[in-house]
Amino acid sequence: MHLFNPDSPVFSFLSKLADLIIINILVIICSLPVFTIGAAWTAMYYVTVKLVKNEESYVTKDFFKSFKLNFRQATCIWLINIIVLTLMATDAVIIIRGGIEQLPQPLLIVMIIMGLFAIAVMLYVYPLLSHFDNSIKNTIKNAFILVISNFPYTLLFLAVVAVTIGLSFTEFGVRLLPLYILIGISGPAYICSLAWKRIFDKLDPIPETIGENDGKQEEKEAESESE
């Protein structure tokens, strides 16, 4: 009976695991149109951070609430991300076809650092958008600032993404497919949310350079209802 006690560690673990599975499935479904990936990621981080904080949450309801409220901004940011990723991929193909060994090593290092920095900014914008009410310009600007000011966490985020994607290209990739479908996206997001909780704790109450929180989701919802 102790196993099914709501306060027991085992029950808490199983409850969060079930929530992560639900979130993962929601992210996959809501990402199918492709252009909605940004909104799905924003909603995912809104819920996973609440799970890390052990706040009372109705996973599906909270997910779609954030998805709806942040849809426009998240979609615009995602389209910008697609353009940047396309340019990066094009440059990589050109360099590889032209012979990567012919490229001066210092220039290659600079390009790799710039590419990793751009990816890191993309990893920051959606959690920021899920938590703070700000313009697209300021959200991206703040992501730039936080990538540098939280460098250890930036390395963690990049490492989590690298491991998650890297494993999918191994010989065990096919065997891991069921795991990816269950928690392949929400699991890494939850790990990153452990760090995001600390970042958000440092930013609340938020300074003017970042923006104002004051219950972003509730305020936006109230505005939409009044309209």
N, C-alpha and C positions, 0 to 999 in steps of 0.2 A: 504493500500500500504506500510505503514511503516513496517508492519510485514515481507514483502518480501525484505526489504532493506538488502543487503549483509552485512552491517555494524551493523545491529540490533542484540541485544543479543539473541533474539528468533531464528533468522535465523542462527546465529553462533552455537547455541545449536543443532538445528535440523541437521545442516550440519555435526557436529562432531558425532552426534548420528548415522547418516547414514554411516559415515566412520567406526565407531566402529562395526556396524552390518556387513559391508562388510569384515572387518578384522576378525571378529569372524567366519564367514562362511568360509573364506579362511583358517583359522587355523584348523578348524574342518576337512575340505576336505584334507588339506596337512598333517594332523596327522593320517589319516586313515591307512597308511602302518605301523604305530607305530614307526618304526625306524627313521622316519622323524620328530618326535615330536620336537626334539631339534632344528632343522632348522626352523620349523614353529614358535616356541616360540621366537627364535632370530629375525626372520623377523617381528613378531608381535611387539616386543619392539622397533625395529628400526623405525617402523611407528608410534606407539603410543607416543613415545618421541617427534617425529617431530610434532605430533598433539598438544601436550602440549606446545611446543615452538612456536606454531602458524606459523610454517614454511610452505612454499608452498610445497604441497605434492600431488602426484598422487598415491593414496593408493594402488591400485592393482599393478601398475608398480613398486613402491618402495618395496612392500612386496616381490614380486618374485625376484627382484634384490638382496635384502638381502638374501633371501632364497637360491639363487644360489651361491652367493659369499661366504657364511658362511657354506654351506652344509657339507663339509668334517669335519671341526672342530666341528661344532654343533652336528653332528651325533656321532663322537667319544666321546664327552662329555656326550651325552645322553646315550650311551652304558655304560659308567662308572657309570652314575646315576642309571641305571637299576640294575647293579651289587650291588651297595651300598644299594638301596632300597630293593632288594631281601634279602640281608644279614640282614637288619634291620627287615624285615617282618618275616624272619625265626626265629630270636632271640626272637621276640615278641610272636610268636606262642609257642615256646619252654617254655618261661617263664610263659605264661598264662596256658598252659597245666600242667606244673609242679606245679602250685600254686603260684600266684604272691605274696601272703601273706608270703610265705616262704623265699622270697628274702629279704636280709637286706635292710632297707629303704634307708640308705646312698648310697648303690650301685644302687638301683632303681633310685634315684634322679640323680646320675651321668649319668646313661644310658639314661635317658630322656633328659637331657641337651645335651649330645653328639648327640642324634638323632635329636633334634631340630636344633643344630648347623649344622649338615650335610644337613638338609633340607634347612636351610638358605643359605648355600653355593650354593646349586643348584638353588635357587631363584636369586642369584647374577650373576652367570656365563653367562646366556644368554643375559641379558641387557649389560653386559660388552663386550661380544663378538660382539654384534650388533654395538657397538660404537667405540671400540678400536681394532687396528690391533696388535695382540699378539699371542704367541704360546699357545697351549693348557695348558701346564704346568704353564706358567705365568698367564694365565687367571684364572685358579683354585687357584693359589697362591694369586693373587690379590683379588679374591673373599673372601678368608679366612681373609685377612687383612681388607677389607671393612666391613665384617660382624661385626667385633669387633669395628672398628673405627667409624662406623655409627650405633651404637647399637639401638638408638631410631627408626631409619628407619627399622632396622632388625625386631624389634618387630611389626612395622606396617605391613611389608610384611607377616610375619607369621600370624598376626591377619586376614589380608585380605584373605589369603589362607584358614585359619581355618573356617572363616565365610562362605566363598564360598562353601567349601566342606561340612561343617556341615549342611547348609541349605538343601543340596541335600538329606540328610538322614532323614529329618524331614517328618512329615505327609503331608507337603505342597510340598514335593519334586517333585511329579508328576505334580502338578499345575504349578510349576516353570519351568518345562521343556521347554516350548516355550521361556521363558525369557533367559534360559541358551543357547538355540540355537542361539538367537539373539545377546546377549551381555554377556553371562555367563563367557566367557574367556577374551574377549577384554575389558570389563567393569572394572573388577578388575585390569587388566594390565594397564589400563589408570590411575586408582587411584594410583597405584604404580609408574607409570611414572611421576606423579606430584613430587614424592620424588626423582626419578631418575634424573630429570632435575636439581635439587639442587645439587645432588651428582656429576653429570657431570660438572656442573658449577664450582664446587670446584676443580675438577681434570683437567680442561682445563686452560692453557696449561699443558699437562700431564707430571708429573715427570718421571724420568728414571725407577723408581721402578714399575711403572704401564705400561708404554709403550708409543707409539706415536700415535696420532690420525691423524692429517693432512689430513682429508678427506678420511677415510678408504675406503668407498664404491667406491669413484671415482678412487682412486689409483688402487684398485684391478680390477676394471672394465677395466681400461686402460691397465693393464698388460695382462688380458685375451684376450683383442682385439689385442694386439701386437703379442701375441703367435699365 
